[in-house]
Amino acid sequence: MSDKNINPEDTTSEDLSGDDNLQSSPHNGRGCSVPDNGIYGTSDNSFDSSATDGPEKMADHGTHVEVSENKEIKNKSLSMNPNPYPQKKKHRWMPYLLVVLALITIILASLALISSNFGVGGSLGSSEKVAVIYVQGTIFSGNVAEGLGYATSEEIAGDIHRAAADNGVKAIVLRIDSPGGSPAAAQEIVEEIKKAQAKGIPVVVSMGDLAASAAYYISAPTDYIIANPSTNTGSIGVIWVFQNNSLSNKETGVDYYVAKSGEMKDMGSTWRGLTDQEKEYADSVVMDSYENFVTEVSEGRNMSRGEVKALADGRIYTGTRAKELGLVDGFGNLYDAIDKAAELGGISGEPKVEYMNKASLSRLLLGSDSKGSNETAKQSVSYFEESPYGRLLA
């Protein structure tokens, strides 16, 4: 025998690698390993010389068995798990998250645009500003969406109130395009104008195409009025219109029975005309409102009541004639009015302009040119347009 077989201690690590692997293998109990001499009762410490390279072949055989068993286990695992190579789960929620983030971005951008360009309620932000408030359409007291051909006292007075409450607003401009409307609504707006002036905030009017009757009513008490030479303004006066359909009803066979608590309770109804007593009363109501109108013009324009009444017969004046009569102060457009307001408000340099009601979502979505929006407006103001008591207008 060779020394290598007699002295296993001198065996190199490479020679014993097969045995070591077999002994350390977790499948040692089931695989083929080198027989233990003690078990088989052989006193010879060496292997049979006829078994050339026995341990290596045994080790190779054991490794082969172990690989076979590993393959068998792997095959079983494959049968149990058809997808042996686990993949990362796809983030199916990612597209939805991106859509939500895009919507949030659009909403925030829209709010910023509305806030900066259209004006919002509450505080208007930085200092040294001129607030511009539009008065467009028939003036009356009510609550109707903007952009439908009407200017309500609630909206206009509310805008003036919010502007005056902002310490940054140094002056207010009313941009007016209106044929007039309700004297009561004009009085509500005038009240807020005077409250703003009491806080030291000047109010300037910029007249567009038309600023007549009640529209001039709210202009008179302001600090400065700018018009165009061809603006139609004035029409200082009050009118109360009644409609009598009794003749038409008689021809069509329509008859009415009216139960009333007083003789004048149905005054102004369309089924009959006015009595002489009712006509006298209607004239007195009109003159009461007229006197209030004259008072506002007299005080606002620093004119005597006689001077005002001399030109307050309801006629329209051009901007040029109105300036000659002292009803307006100067000529110019909206931006001239803004500059004048900044001057009166003590603003140095270019003022920041805040448009309180230049546009609104209802105006953008519906639009005054839409037939549907016009019908909606008529329904909303039917109580004003179709009053059973007639319409008292200034």
C-alpha atoms as one frame of an Amber mdcrd trajectory, in Angstrom:
protein
   0.000   0.000   0.000   1.039   3.536  -0.550   1.677   5.998   2.188  -1.306
   7.921   0.936  -3.589   5.036   1.785  -1.902   4.185   5.074  -1.778   7.713
   6.392  -5.052   9.457   5.681  -3.871  12.396   7.725  -1.473  13.229   4.954
  -4.295  13.297   2.452  -4.696  16.633   0.824  -7.882  18.624   0.984  -8.431
  18.015  -2.687  -8.286  14.188  -2.186 -10.809  14.259   0.616 -13.113  16.789
  -0.899 -15.538  14.115  -1.958 -15.795  12.598   1.527 -16.042  15.963   3.175
 -18.879  16.944   0.898 -20.658  13.731   1.614 -20.275  14.088   5.352 -21.437
  17.667   5.352 -24.293  17.091   2.936 -27.793  17.300   4.381 -28.617  14.154
   2.396 -25.818  12.171   4.081 -28.172   9.656   5.576 -29.748   8.789   2.219
 -26.764   8.982  -0.137 -23.903   6.554  -0.653 -20.984   7.291   1.625 -17.654
   5.600   2.333 -18.256   2.468   4.510 -17.114   2.616   8.079 -14.520  -0.052
   8.806 -15.813  -0.600  12.266 -19.266  -1.425  10.991 -18.116  -4.073   8.550
 -15.674  -5.610  11.046 -12.575  -5.205   8.916  -9.358  -4.580  10.756  -7.662
  -3.185   7.702  -7.656   0.568   7.884  -7.148   0.895   4.139  -9.443   0.415
   1.235  -9.270  -2.552  -1.054  -6.359  -2.063  -3.411  -8.381  -3.512  -6.241
 -10.825  -0.660  -5.906  -8.687   1.883  -7.688  -9.672   5.400  -6.818 -12.546
   3.963  -4.813 -13.207   6.931  -2.587 -13.280   9.336  -5.521 -15.743   7.169
  -7.453 -17.851   6.750  -4.375 -17.837  10.469  -3.852 -18.753  11.034  -7.472
 -21.546   8.557  -7.179 -22.789  10.250  -4.013 -22.720  13.631  -5.671 -24.674
  12.220  -8.614 -27.314  10.848  -6.290 -27.489  14.153  -4.449 -27.937  16.095
  -7.690 -30.655  13.662  -8.752 -32.477  14.181  -5.506 -32.069  17.957  -5.860
 -33.560  17.774  -9.347 -36.451  15.710  -8.030 -37.135  18.249  -5.292 -36.872
  21.078  -7.828 -39.292  19.313 -10.182 -41.777  18.905  -7.339 -41.362  22.585
  -6.536 -41.995  23.445 -10.184 -45.148  21.394 -10.231 -46.382  23.206  -7.156
 -45.264  26.650  -8.394 -45.700  27.080 -12.140 -43.846  30.383 -11.988 -40.466
  29.474 -10.483 -39.041  32.897 -11.104 -41.004  35.345  -8.985 -41.486  38.700
 -10.666 -42.029  42.041  -9.086 -45.677  42.905  -8.788 -46.703  45.514 -11.260
 -47.802  48.763  -9.644 -51.246  48.778 -11.146 -52.230  51.690  -8.911 -49.597
  53.970 -10.440 -51.718  55.173 -13.442 -54.586  56.024 -11.115 -52.248  57.976
  -8.856 -50.926  59.931 -11.824 -54.478  60.779 -12.932 -55.370  62.007  -9.436
 -52.231  64.132  -9.249 -52.996  65.613 -12.675 -56.540  66.505 -11.605 -55.292
  68.114  -8.408 -52.783  70.154 -10.414 -55.479  71.333 -12.819 -57.795  72.294
  -9.960 -55.095  74.245  -8.139 -54.061  76.015 -11.338 -57.679  76.913 -12.073
 -58.199  78.288  -8.581 -55.038  80.351  -8.887 -56.198  81.709 -12.249 -59.634
  82.602 -10.931 -58.144  84.193  -7.833 -55.636  86.300  -9.756 -57.721  87.335
 -12.773 -61.324  87.323 -11.612 -61.061  88.400  -7.999 -62.222  86.455  -4.986
 -64.106  87.229  -1.827 -62.417  88.125   1.394 -59.002  89.726   1.596 -57.506
  90.688  -1.748 -53.898  90.230  -0.723 -51.113  92.793  -1.161 -51.274  96.536
  -0.508 -51.715  99.632  -2.693 -54.539  98.354  -4.853 -57.468  99.668  -6.857
 -60.553  97.437  -6.825 -62.611  97.423 -10.028 -66.294  96.456  -9.786 -68.471
  96.006 -12.868 -72.092  97.198 -12.944 -73.524  95.694 -16.115 -77.200  95.336
 -16.988 -80.471  96.252 -15.325 -80.054  97.133 -11.672 -82.422  95.569  -9.177
 -82.340  94.016  -5.736 -82.066  90.264  -5.971 -79.716  87.345  -6.355 -79.020
  86.378  -9.969 -75.865  84.875 -11.442 -73.468  87.294 -13.096 -73.252  87.644
 -16.842 -76.975  87.286 -17.524 -77.768  90.938 -18.239 -78.553  92.023 -14.682
 -76.630  93.741 -11.912 -78.032  93.061  -8.471 -77.587  95.325  -5.507 -76.590
  92.325  -3.393 -73.662  91.564  -5.661 -72.497  95.141  -6.219 -72.929  96.250
  -2.615 -71.232  93.049  -1.449 -68.228  93.674  -3.689 -67.923  97.247  -2.435
 -68.186  96.040   1.155 -65.422  93.434   0.710 -63.151  95.889  -1.072 -63.587
  98.486   1.680 -62.825  95.846   4.309 -59.435  95.129   2.725 -56.726  97.378
   4.126 -54.794  97.016   0.869 -57.506  98.638  -1.257 -56.901 102.369  -1.498
 -59.574 103.210  -4.081 -62.555 101.682  -5.914 -63.637 102.021  -9.554 -67.189
 101.267 -10.663 -67.246 100.333 -14.344 -70.850 101.020 -15.418 -72.797  99.865
 -18.463 -76.441  99.965 -17.417 -79.788 101.484 -18.475 -80.836 101.855 -14.836
 -83.362  99.897 -12.853 -84.860  99.902  -9.387 -84.480 103.042  -7.223 -84.435
 100.851  -4.118 -81.548  98.777  -5.493 -79.679 101.981  -6.380 -80.125 103.209
  -2.823 -78.616  99.984  -1.431 -75.546 100.430  -3.611 -75.250 104.129  -2.734
 -75.278 103.221   0.955 -72.196 100.997   0.519 -70.464 103.660  -1.554 -70.861
 106.135   1.285 -69.595 103.607   3.837 -66.439 103.115   1.767 -65.939 106.868
   1.478 -66.354 107.199   5.241 -63.330 104.882   5.588 -61.291 107.221   3.398
 -61.580 105.112   0.238 -62.399 107.229  -2.840 -64.822 105.837  -5.414 -64.477
 106.679  -9.122 -66.985 105.875 -11.887 -66.011 104.825 -15.395 -68.999 105.069
 -17.756 -69.113 102.898 -20.858 -71.875 103.018 -23.475 -74.727 103.741 -21.088
 -75.044 104.933 -17.504 -78.560 106.309 -17.219 -81.278 106.679 -14.608 -80.494
 104.372 -11.643 -77.011 103.901 -13.098 -76.490 107.639 -12.773 -78.167 107.461
  -9.362 -75.254 105.350  -8.052 -72.718 107.531  -9.904 -73.761 110.867  -8.431
 -72.354 110.415  -4.899 -68.943 109.131  -6.073 -65.775 111.215  -5.932 -65.100
 111.469  -9.658 -67.010 110.509 -12.823 -65.254 109.731 -16.097 -67.292 109.192
 -19.284 -66.745 108.999 -23.000 -67.916 111.924 -25.156 -70.540 109.631 -26.696
 -71.672 107.955 -23.479 -75.415 108.171 -22.836 -76.044 109.247 -19.274 -78.405
 111.352 -17.201 -82.079 110.397 -17.511 -82.592 111.683 -13.988 -86.102 110.787
 -13.032 -88.489 108.022 -11.980 -91.152 106.154 -13.917 -93.852 103.704 -12.867
 -95.353 101.634 -15.653 -98.796  99.969 -15.536-100.373  97.690 -18.099-104.129
  97.486 -18.751-105.338  94.351 -20.579-109.030  94.806 -19.761-110.046  95.499
 -23.367-108.228  92.437 -24.660-109.739  90.299 -21.890-113.215  91.523 -22.789
-112.727  90.600 -26.440-111.546  87.109 -25.556-114.278  86.599 -22.973-112.014
  86.653 -19.906-113.634  87.966 -16.743-112.302  88.441 -13.229-113.794  88.571
  -9.790-111.451  90.168  -7.268-111.989  89.932  -3.532-109.915  92.599  -1.813
-109.631  94.218   1.576-109.214  97.745   0.206-110.055  99.690  -2.924-106.413
 100.016  -3.969-105.233  96.500  -3.093-105.270  95.420  -6.757-103.868  98.705
  -8.016-101.644  98.068 -11.022-103.229  94.751 -11.958-103.495  94.030 -15.670
-107.211  93.190 -15.650-108.243  96.815 -15.158-106.996 100.344 -15.494-106.230
 102.792 -12.699-108.888 104.901 -11.082-108.338 108.636 -10.801-107.527 108.226
  -7.127-104.960 105.541  -7.938-103.374 107.706 -10.614-102.918 110.536  -8.143
-101.404 108.129  -5.652 -99.056 106.669  -8.267 -97.867 110.171  -9.136 -97.126
 110.884  -5.474 -95.079 107.671  -5.129 -93.083 108.537  -8.235 -92.391 112.051
  -6.958 -91.207 110.725  -3.601 -88.595 108.562  -5.354 -87.778 111.433  -7.687
 -87.045 113.767  -4.773 -84.668 111.190  -3.316 -82.924 110.989  -6.675 -82.614
 114.776  -6.896 -81.190 114.891  -3.384 -78.447 112.382  -4.237 -77.474 114.291
  -7.372 -77.566 117.650  -5.585 -75.369 116.477  -2.712 -73.073 114.360  -4.826
 -72.446 116.936  -7.549 -72.486 120.024  -5.304 -75.436 121.511  -7.153 -78.549
 123.180  -5.842 -81.813 121.303  -6.029 -83.079 123.904  -8.454 -80.101 123.334
 -10.758 -80.648 119.605 -10.679 -84.393 119.833 -11.340 -83.741 122.126 -14.271
 -82.038 119.251 -16.098 -83.727 116.314 -14.343 -86.699 115.887 -16.656 -85.693
 112.356 -17.646 -83.781 113.244 -20.801 -80.558 111.496 -21.862 -77.342 113.495
 -22.242 -74.209 112.631 -24.174 -70.965 112.576 -22.275 -69.970 115.867 -23.823
 -73.192 117.604 -22.793 -73.139 115.972 -19.359 -69.691 117.426 -18.728 -70.921
 120.883 -19.711 -73.831 120.508 -17.265 -71.565 119.331 -14.454 -72.920 115.768
 -14.379 -69.513 114.228 -15.168 -65.976 115.375 -14.426 -63.840 114.231 -17.337
 -63.355 111.987 -20.336 -61.456 108.768 -20.573 -61.650 104.996 -20.506 -61.452
 102.436 -17.725 -57.707 102.762 -17.324 -57.923 106.517 -17.030 -60.443 105.971
 -14.245 -58.058 103.524 -12.531 -55.252 106.082 -12.692 -57.534 108.747 -11.262
 -58.628 106.425  -8.461 -54.992 105.642  -7.645 -54.247 109.350  -7.521 -57.161
 110.066  -5.197 -56.214 107.052  -3.060 -52.660 108.276  -2.618 -51.084 105.368
  -4.490 -47.630 106.160  -5.843 -46.493 104.424  -8.996 -48.403 101.828 -10.954
 -51.304 100.491  -8.851 -52.194  96.834  -8.625 -55.677  96.276 -10.025 -58.048
  93.729  -8.506 -61.108  92.909 -10.612 -63.740  91.953  -8.092 -66.336  90.586
 -10.517 -64.805  90.785 -13.971 -65.848  87.232 -14.699 -67.390  84.242 -12.946
 -67.790  80.539 -13.531 -71.476  81.017 -14.310 -70.632  83.607 -16.958 -67.957
  81.414 -18.476 -70.132  78.293 -18.529 -73.436  79.847 -19.532 -72.601  83.099
 -21.268 -75.035  85.923 -21.904 -75.287  84.890 -25.572 -76.731  81.506 -24.665
 -80.463  81.149 -25.255 -80.706  78.870 -22.252 -78.980  81.384 -19.994 -81.285
  84.185 -21.163 -84.314  82.062 -20.352 -82.849  81.290 -16.928 -82.326  84.993
 -16.293 -85.900  85.823 -17.277 -87.238  83.199 -14.919 -85.028  84.426 -12.101
 -86.147  88.057 -12.422 -89.763  87.443 -13.393 -90.882  88.913 -10.072 -89.215
  92.154 -11.129 -90.008  92.179 -14.843 -93.606  90.994 -14.421 -94.589  92.672
 -11.172 -98.376  92.764 -10.649 -97.939  96.289  -9.304 -96.120  97.611 -12.335
 -92.445  98.566 -12.348 -91.112 101.637 -10.577 -87.913 102.482 -12.429 -85.209
 105.105 -12.200
